[in-house]
């Protein structure tokens, strides 16, 4: 066995690869040693383990792809920077000499867990996409249910009422005065009378934290006069309880941005809304 070990190390070359941390900083490709099994190979009192040398591609420290390079012998259970490459023939000879367990395949293969960890980045991406798709599907279902409760309203009326429902939901609390404002606007725009409980449910089905995409959807296809009606309805809702929360101010700002409506225009509409609510002409 001693002669075999000397012959084996004489026919293979000791290789060192860059520190993994340096390789990750310098690029998206690096190499790793993965532990396979202990061996009976001991040289100068140092036991050697059988490892698999793999090439890995990563992004932001997350593995995207892992491929097998070769078997290798290394110290410290493969936690080292240097190794002896092992060919298929070397493995077969080591097995015959009783240095390596016969159950180990002559050609290196990744275990299921090592294969998964090598492609964990793609699994994370797939998980994120699946979660996003589920969220989008759920939001679409809520929107269809919400808009289905608006009766035979025109597309413009649906968009305006939808914006008001979102405005009511944005501060996390749907006030009775906000429900009343939506119900009044819905009746004027559709000619139908809406039960307050039904209006409250419509608002509850709105997105509490609408995205930029939601704001673009609300204003898509609407005209400048419809923008003004929509903003008026939204301001009626957020001002209905006598206070304007930070989240409501942000909602109004993002809606105005999506409409490309100036701050002065918003302020003019707000003064008109407040003046009308107080029963006096706007200043």
N, C-alpha and C positions, 0 to 999 in steps of 0.2 A: 504493500500500500504506500509505503514511504517513497519507493522508486516511482510509483505511478504519479504521486503528487508532484515530485520533482519534474517528471517528464511533462506532466500537464502544464505546470506553470512555465516550463521552458518553451513550450510550443504556443503559448498564448502571451499576449502583451498586456501589461497593466495600463489601463486607460483612466484618465481623470476628466470629468466634465465640469463646466463652470458651476459655481454655487447657484442653486435654484433661484434664490432671491435675486441675484444679479441677472440671471437669464430672463426672469420675468420683467425686470425693469428695462432690460435692453431690447426686448422684443416679445412677440407673442408665442414663440416656440421654445421649448426646453425639454430636458430629459429627466426621467426619474427612475429610481430602482425600486421595484416592488418585491417584497418578501414572498418567497414561494415555500421553502422548507429548510429545515436544518440539514446539514450533511455531516458525514464523518471525516471530512477533510479538515485537518488541523496542521498548521505550519507555524513552527516556532511558538507553540503554545496558543496560537490564535485560531479559533474556530471560524470556518467559513460557512456562509449560508448561500443557498441557491436563490437567485433573484431573476426577475424579468426586467430587462431594460426597455423602457417605453418612451416613445416620442409623444409629447403633448403640445397641443395648441390651446391657448387660453386668451381670454379678454377680461381685463379688470380683475385678474386673479381667479377667474372661474374657468374650469376646464370645459372646452368645447369638443375636443377630439383627442382620442388616444389610440396609438397604434403600437404594435409590438416590434421591437428591433431585434433582440436576441436574448438568450439566457446569459447569466453572468454569475460569477462567484464574487462575493464581497464580505467584508467583515461587518461586525456590529449589526447583524440581522438586516443588512442592506441599507442601514442608515449611515451612509458614507459617501464621499465624493469620488472614490476610485473603485475599480472593479476589474476582474478578468473576464473577457468575453468567452462564452462557451458555445461551440458549434453543436450541431446535431450529433456529429460523430463523437465529440468530447463527452456529451451527456451519455451516449450509449456505452462508451468505454468506462465512464465513472460508475454507471449502474452495474456493469459486469464485474468491476472491482469491488462492489459492495459499498461504494462511497456515497451513493445517492439511492434513495428508495426507488424500487422498480415500478411503483405505481405512477411515478411522475412521467408524463408524456415526453418523448424525445424532442418534440417541437413545442416551443412556448405558446401557451394559450392563456388568455385572460379569463379570470373567474367572472361570474355574472356581476358580483359586487364591484370588482375593479373596472369592468366594462361600463357599468352604470356611472361610477364616479368619474370616469374619463369623459363621459358625455353629459355630465350633470348640468352644464350650461344650457344645452339644448332642451333638457327636461324642464329646467327652470323657465326658459323662454316659452315652451309649450304650455306650462302651467299658468304663466302670466296671461298668455293669449286666451287660454280656455276660461280663465277667471274674467277677463275683459269681455269675452264673448257672452258669458253667462250674465254679466252685469248689463251689457247692452240689450240682451234679449229680455231681461227682467224690466229694464227701463222702458223698452218699447211696449211691453204688455201693459205696464202701468199707464203709459201715455194713451194707448188705445182705449183702455177702460175709462180713463178720465175724460177723453174727448167724446167717447160714446155717450157719456152722461149729459153732453151739452145739446142734445137734440139735433134738430135740423139747422143748426147755425151755419153761416157761410164760412169759408176758409179764413177770411179776415177776422170774423167774430171769434172763431175757435182759437186763433193765434192770440188775440187780445185777452180772451178769458184765460187761456193757458198761462200767459205772462202774469196775470193777476193772481192766479193760483200759486205760481212759483213765488211771487212776492209775499204772499201770505205765509208761506211755509219757511221762508228764508231765515227768520229769526228763531225758528224752532218751536214757536207757539202760534197756533191759529186762533186769533181772537174773534169773539162774536161780532165785533164791529167790522172786522175784515171780511168775515163771511157775509155780513149784510151788504157791504160795498160790492162784493162780487155778485151776489144775488140780484142787486139792483141793476148792475151793468148787464148781466146776463138777460134779464127780463127786457130791458130796453133794446138790446141788440137782436134778440130772438123772438120777442113777443110772447114768450112762455114764462109762466111763473115757476120758480125753483124753490123746492123745500130747503130750508137752511141746513138740515142734516145732510142732504144730498150735496149741497155746495161745500160743506165742511169736508165731506169725503173726497170730493174733487180736489180740494186743496191738499188734503192729506196724501193723495196719490201723486202729487207733484214732487219733483226732485228737491230735496232740502239744500243741496249744494250743487246747483247747475254748473255745468262746464261751459267753456267757451263755445263748444259745439252746440250745446243746448241754446245758448243765446243766438247763435247764427241761425239755428232752426226756427226760433221764435220770430225772427224778423225777415226770414227768407220770403221773397215774393211780395212783400208788403210795400205799399206806396208811402210817400211822405205824409199825406194826411192821415193814413192809418197808423203811422209811427206816432203821430201826435196823440191820437186817440188811445193807443196802447200805453204810452207814457203817462197820459192823464189817468187811465185806469189803474196803473201800477202805483202812482203817487197817491191816489185815493185810498188804496189798500194800505200802504205803509204809513200813511198819516192818519188812518182811521182811529187808531188807539191813542192818539195824542202824543206819540213819541216816535223818534226815528233811530232805531238801533244801528250800530256800526255795520252789521251784516246787511241791513236793509239799504243803507247808504251805498255799500259796495255793489249790491244788486242793481240799484238804479244806475250807478256809474258804468257797470259792465253792459247793461242794456243800452245805455246812451252811446257807448263806444261802438256796439254792434250796429246801431242805427246811424252812427256818425252824426249824432246830434250834439250840439255845443252845450257847454255848461250853462250859458246864458238862456238858451231855449228851455232847458230843464227848469231853471230857476223861475222863469216866467210862468211856466205851466204850474209849478208848485204854488206860486203866489195866487194864481187863479183858483187852484183847488182849495187852498186854505181859506181864501176869501169867500168862496161859495159855501164852504162848510160852516163858516161863522155868520153867514147870512148878510154879508156886506160886500160891496164892490171890491174887486182886487185893486191893490195900490198900483 
